Amino acid sequence: MEFIYYFGEVFTPMAFMLLLGGTIGGLILGATPGLSPTMAVALLIPFTFRLEPAHGLILLGAAYTSTVAGGAVSAILLKIPGAPANIATTLDGHTMATQGRGAEALQLSFLSSAAGGIFGVLLLIFLTPMLAKWALAFGPSHLFWLAILGVTVIGTLDTNSVVKGLLSGCMGMWLATIGFDDIMGAQRFIVHPSLAGGISIVPALIGLFAIPQVLAMFARGRQPAGSDVIAVQKHPIGKAMREVIRRWRALSIGTAIGSIIGLIPGIGGQIAGLVAYDQAKKFSPERQKFGKGHSEGVIAAESANNAMVGPSLVPLLTLSVPGSPTAAVLLGGLLIHGIFPGSDLFDNHPDVAWTFINSMLIGQVLMCIFGLYVAGLAARVAQVPQYVMAAVVLGLAVFGSYSVQNSMGDVYVMAALGIGMFFLERFGFTAAPLVLGLILGPIAEANFTQGSMIADATDGRFSYFFGGTLNIALILIVIASVAYSAWMEVLQRRQDRADQTKEAKA
């Protein structure tokens, strides 16, 4: 119950102001199509440089939580998911809006998001310290395989192609080698003076996530969005609360599934929302109403995608393995402040860890309260022309990249990586595995070098890296992760071919 002693830190003026700002800003960003939680957190990282580590994490955590929930606004009103996690919400949420029940759908989404999110953060509170103590058993060889596992998990699950996902992770690990070798001092791939110190995490995050979206927005230009904004009608909040309680089955299913999926690294909120929606439909006595504006569909989907937020941080804080692409960006935020997640996080930095986690618990309540009031504003933000939003995001990207070291070199790196990622996305590559490779590459290299020194003085490298129960278990998990993803890709392609054959016959 150590976390109780740090609750007061959340309510200090500075911390609470950042929590409010991150929550309200995240809701507005989440409601804007194209601005994902990962991109929102990446853009905010430069603003945390001058802040204390705990305060910086409060801002990032609040933005993460509220952006996921805020995505329901555009999903319901525009039928455009604000984030991939809100895909399932469109199935019934937008139908409710077209039926004149837009306010009800928004209220149900924020109430169920808060319920699922609070449960998920409670899991984070009680599971993380326990797993952190277990993480003490990890040595250099185990940390090396964990870094490889992190790359393979995200790489195989965040893209439609296992090969392309793994290649993205490898490209990220290669980018991590640019600059001077920390141990030997050798120059590696320094083609420009700005690369002498390596690629800074922040410009890389901004470039890889924000710039492709900016270029896509500019490409769409002044073309009409093709969707009509539906007015948000008044609806009693008490009635919405009673509806959530009455639909306890859907709320329970969504919360449970979201929490379980959140604990599995790399799955993501979109999977949680879709699986919860499917299971709620199967167990509902009114399953024929799903897809026609049924409240259970909104409740199940939104409780699931917010319930996974807290558990997705458990592997990050204990084993340095991000549970989601956004958690990978948060890992970068931790490293910038000199905090390495793992067993020593709660021993050496308990104030930072517990203040951050407690802020996420309070943030869920604030997200629900402000969400109901920000909905109308967020709906108007969603109508901002793409070219205007692109200009604003581009300005923030340049400012954020330059502010890292007051160097135009970082801006050039950001632009180069962003333009490169824009074209790579056209070939099916994604940014998340590449970013994670960039972040985990130095960790893998450092632990491999340290492990090699130990191995050379003992039993040899093969025995050190491939022997021992824990090493073998981690290697098997890496292989199983790749094999499972490859098999699912094969099944999906077979299903796609079968669907195409049916359509051709029809």
N, C-alpha and C positions, 0 to 999 in steps of 0.2 A: 504493500500500500504506500510505497514511497512517493508515488506521483502526487498524492494529496498535498504534500509539503510544498510543492512548486506551483500550485494553482494560483497563488497570489501574484506570481511573476507575470501571468497572462494579463492581469488587470492593472499593471502599471501603465501610466498615461501613454508612453511611447508604444509599448507592446499592443495595447488595446486599440490605439489609433491605426497601427499597421494591420491589425486583424480586421478592423472595420473596412479600411481602404481596400485590402486584398479581397475581402468578401464581396463588397459592392462592385469593385472593378472586375472581379472574376465573373460575376453574374452577367455583366454587360458584355464582356469579351466572349463568354460562353454562348450568349444569344446571337452573336455575329457569325454567320456561316463562314467557314474557312479558317477561323481562329480556334484551333484545337487546344485542349489543356496543355499539351506538351509545348506547343508554340507559345502560349501565354506565359508559362513558367520560364521558358528560355529567354523571352523578352524582358522579364522582370529581374533576372539574375544580376545584370549590371547595377541595378538600383540597390542591391544589398551590400555592395562593396564597403560602403562607409558605415554600415550598420553592425551592431554586435551579432555574433553568429546566431544566437537565439532569435533575435528580432528579424534577421534576414530569413530564417527558416519559417517564422510565423507568417511573413508576407507570402512566401512561396507556397506553403501549405494551404493557406486560406484561398489563394488563387486557384490551386489545384482542385480543391474540394468544390468551390463555388462554380468554377468553369464547367465541370462535369454536370452539375445540377442546372446551370444556366442554359446549357445546350438544349434543354427541353423546351425553352421558349420558342426558338425558331423551328424546332421539330413539330411543335403543336400548331403554331400560327402560320408557318410557311411551308410545312412538310419538308423542311431542309434540316437534317440533324446538325446541331451546332458542333457536335463531336461524334466520332464513331460509336461512342457509348450510348448515344441517344437514338440509334437506328430503330430499335424495337418500339420506342415511344411513339414514333410516327404512325404506327399501324392502327392504333386506336385513338391517340391523342389528337391527330389532325382531323379525324372523322368527328370526334366530339366537338372540335372547333367549328367545323362546317355545319354542325347541327345547332349552333348557337350556344354551345357549352364550353367555350374557350376558357373562360375564367375558372370554371370548375376543374377542367383538365389541368390548368396551371397550378391551382391550389393542391390538387391531388398529387401532382408530381413533386412539388416542394415538400409537402408533408411526408410523403413516403420516402423521398430522398433523405430527409432529416432522420427519420426512424431507422432506415437502413444504415446511414452514415454513422449514427451514434453507436449502433451495435458493432459496426466494423471497427471503430476507434477503440471501443472497449476490448475487443479482441487484441488489437495492437498493444494496448496497455498491459494486458495480462500475459500475452504470449511472448512479447519481445524480450523482457528480462530473462525469462526462463531459457529461451533459445540462445541468448547472448552468453550465458554461463556455459552452455554446451559448446559454443564456438571457441572457447579457450583451448580446446583440444587440437585446433587447426595450426599446422606448421607451414613452412614455405611451400612444400610440395602440394599440400591440400589447398592452399590459397591460389596456387597456380592453376590447378584443375577447376577451382571455383570460378576463376576469371574466364577460363575457356568455356565452362558451363553457361555462364551469363551470356556470353556472345552467341553460343549455339542455340540457347533457348529463345532469346529475342530474335535471332536471325532466322530460325525455322518457323516461328509462330507469327511474326509480324509481316509476313509477305506471302504471296500466293505460290512462290517458287522456293523450294528448299535450297537449291543451288544458288540462286540469286541472293537469298538471305545470308547464306554463309559467305558468299563472295563479298557482300556488303560489310559483314563483320571483319573479314580479312583486310579489306581496304582501310577500314577504320584503324585496325591494329598496325597496318603499314604507316598510315599518317602519324600514328603515335611515335614512330621511330625517327621522324624528321627532327633535326636539331643535333645538339651535342649529346653524346652518350654520357650519362651521369656517372658511370663507373670508369670507363676507359678514356673518356674525353675525346673520342673520335667524332669527326664531322660526318653526318649522315643526311644525304639528299638536300643539302642547303643550296638552293638555286637562287635565293634572294636574301639579302641581309636581314629582312624582317622575319625570316624563318630560323635564324640562328638559335633562338631560345625555344624552338619547337612551336607547335600550333597551340595557341591558347584555347582553353575549353570554351570560354564564353563566345568569342567570335565564331567558333566552329558551330556551337549550338544555334546561335542566331542565324548564321548563314545556311545551315543545312535544313532548318525547319521553317524559317520565316521567308527567306528569299524565293524559294520555289513557289510559295503561295502568292507572294507579291507579283512575281512574273506571270503566274496564272491569272491573277486579278487584272493585270494590265492587258493580258491577251484577250480577256473577255470584254474589256473596254466598256463602252456605253450600251452594250446589248442588254435588253430587258431581262430581268431575272426569270420571268415566266410564271411567277407565283404571286398571288394576291394576299396581302396582309389582312387578316381577319381581326376585327375589333375585339378587344377584351371586355366582355360584359361583366356586370357586377354579379357576385354570387356570395351568399353568406359563408364565412369561413367556418362557422360552427357546423354547418351542414356538411362541408367537405371533411371535417375532422370525424364526424360520425360515420361518414361513408368509408373512410380509411379503416376505422375500427371494425365496421361491419364486414369489410373485406379482409379480415385478418388472415385468411388462408393465403391469399395472393401476397400479402405483405410478408408473411412468414416464409413462403417459398422463395420470394425474391431476395430477402435478407440472408437466408441460409445459403442459397446458391451463390450469391455475390460474395459472401464471406469465404466460402470454400475456394472459389475460382480465384479470388484475390490472393490467396496464400500460394497459389501455383505460379511461379515466375513466368512472365511472358504472355499470359493468356489475354488479359485486357478486358476493359469494361464492355466492349461491344459483344464479346462472347457471353459475358455474364448476363447482360440484358436480354439477348436472344434466347439463351437457354432457360432463363427464369420465365420469360414470356411463354415459351413452349410448354414448360412444366405446369405453369399456372393454368394454361388452357386445358391440359390433359386432366388435371385434378378438379377443375371447376364444374359444377353442375349446370352452368350456363355457358358451356364452351361454344355453343352455336352463336353467341353474341360477340365473340372475339373478332376483331377486325371491322366491327360495325359501330364502334364508339362505346366499348365496354370499359368501365372504370377499372376493372381488375387488370386489364392489359397495361394501363398506364402505371398502376401501383406496383405491379410485379417488376416491370422493366426499370422504373426509376429507383425503387428500393434496392435492386440488384446492382445497378451501375454505381451507386454511391456506397453500398456496403462493401464493395471490393477495394475502395480507396485506402482505408486503414490497413487491412490485411496485406495489400500489395507492398506496403512499406516494411512489413515484418522481415522478409528475406533481405531487404536493403540494409536495415539497421543492425541486423545480426550477422549476416554473412557477406555483405557487400554485393549481393546479387539482386539487381533491381527487379521488382515484380511487374513492372509495366514500363513502357517507353517514357512516361512522365517521371516515374521513379528514377529512371536512368539520368534524366536531367537534374533531378534533385540530388543525385549522387555527385554530379558536377558542382552543384551549389555547396555541398558539404566540404568537398575537397578544396574548393577555393578558400574557404575559411580555415583550412588546416585541420579539419576534423575527418578522420577516417572511420567509417562505420565498422562495427565489429564488437568483439568482446570488451574492449576497453572504452567503448562509447559511454556506457552507463557507469563505469568506474571512474573515468577521468573527466567526463563532461556530463554528469547527471543533470545539471541545471539546464544545459542546452537541450538534451534529449527529452526530458520530462516537460519542459516549458513548451517545446514544439508539439509534443503529443497532446498535452492538455489544451493547447490553443486550437488544435483540430477538433477536439470535443466541443469546445465553446463555439467554434466556427460553424459547426453543423447547425446549432440553434440559431445563430445569427443569419446564416444562409437561408433558413426557412422563414425567418421574420422579414428580412429585407427582400427576399425573393418575391414575396407577395406584393410588395410595393414597387419594386424595380421592374416588374414584368412589363408594364406599359411603356416605360422608358426604353427597356431592352428591345421591345418590339419596334420602336422607332429607330433604334440603332441598327437593327437588322435591315432597315430600308436604306441605309446609307449607300450611295453608289459604290460599286466595286473599285473604280479608279480613285475615288477619294480615300477609301479605306486602305488601298494599296499605298498611296502616298504617305499616309500617316504611319503605317507599319514600316515602310522603308526609312522614314526619318528616325523612328525609334531604333531601328536596326543599326543604322549608321552611328547614332549617338551612343548606343550601348556598346558597340564594338570599339569605338574610339576611346571611350571612357575607361577601358580596362587598364591601358598603359599609356594613355594619351599619345597613341601612335597610329598614324595612317596605315602602317603596315598591317595592323590587325583588321582595318577596314578592307584592305585589299584581299587579305586571307578570307574574310567573311564573304566578300563578293565572289571570289573565285570558287570557294566551296559551294556557295548557293547556286551559282550558274551551273556548275558541274552537276549538282544534285538535281536541278531542274531537268536536265537532259537524261540523267540516269533514271529518273522516275518514269520517263517515257518508255523505257525498256524494262519496266517492272521492278526496279530496285527501290528500296525504301530507306529513309534516313535513320530510323531507330537503330538497326543493327550496326550501321556505320558509326554513329555517335557512341554507341556502347563499346565498340571496338577501340575507338579513340580514347575513351575513358579508362577502360580496363586493360588496354595494351601496356601502359607503364607498370600497372600492378602485376600483370602476368610476367613481364620481362624482369622486373625487380625480384620477384619471388623465384623465378627460374634461375636467375644468376646466383642468388643467395643459396638456393637449394643445391645448385651445381657445386658450389664451394664446399658445402657440407658433405655432399655425396662423394666428391673427390677425396675427401679426408677420411671417409668411412667405407661403405660397401659398394660404391659405384653408382652412377647416375640411374641405370636401369632399375636397380633394386630400390633406390630411393624414391623415384617418381612412379614406378609401376607396382611396387610392393606395399604391403600393409592393407588392412581391411578397409580403412577410410578412403585411401587412394583408389582401390579397386572399385569401391561403391560409387565414387564420383565419376570414374571413367565409364562405368556401366550406365550411369544416368545420362552422361553426355551422348553415348552411343544410342541409348533408348530414345532420347529426345529427338535426335536426327532421324532415326529409323521410323519412329511414330509419325513424325511430320511428313516424311517421304511417303509412307503408306497412305496417310490421309490425303495427300496431294494426288496420288494415283486414283484413289476412290472418287475424289472430287472430279477429276478429269473424265473418269468413266461415266459418272452421273451426268456431267455436262454433255458428253457425246450422246448418251441415251435420251436426254431432253431434246437435243437438236434433231435426233432421228424422229422422235415423236412429233415435233413441230413440222418437220419436212413431210411426214405422212399426212398430217392434218391439213 
